[in-house]
Amino acid sequence: MNDVDHYISKFPVHVQEILSKIRNMILQKVPEAEEKISYGMPGYYLNGKPLVYFAAFKNHIGFYATPNGHEKFTKELAVYKQGKGSVQFPLDEEIPYQLIVDIVKFRSDKIQNQ
């Protein structure tokens, strides 16, 4: 069991399913991403640069795409509670998986074109 597997295993089954789906989507979209625990949560890196992070909390999934990932999707993310470089997807609502994929693709393109 790697560190991300261990992180995911600490949550209730329905949250594990959400976290695993997000993880798999990230790795399918950017298979070369390096996966590790960073800042106490699963983090994904591309060419040594942060791609995205996610974390589970009592009532939401935190998703962190650094400021430019959130700036690009301001309109789409406006319905969610946000902090600097973070967005909260409530666990009692549908998780916007396609939006997550779109953000991951945007971040990947940004990093590869730097």
Helices and strands as residue ranges (DSSP letters): H 3-9, H 13-29, E 34-38, E 41-46, E 49-56, E 60-64, H 66-72, H 74-77, E 81-83, E 86-90, H 97-112
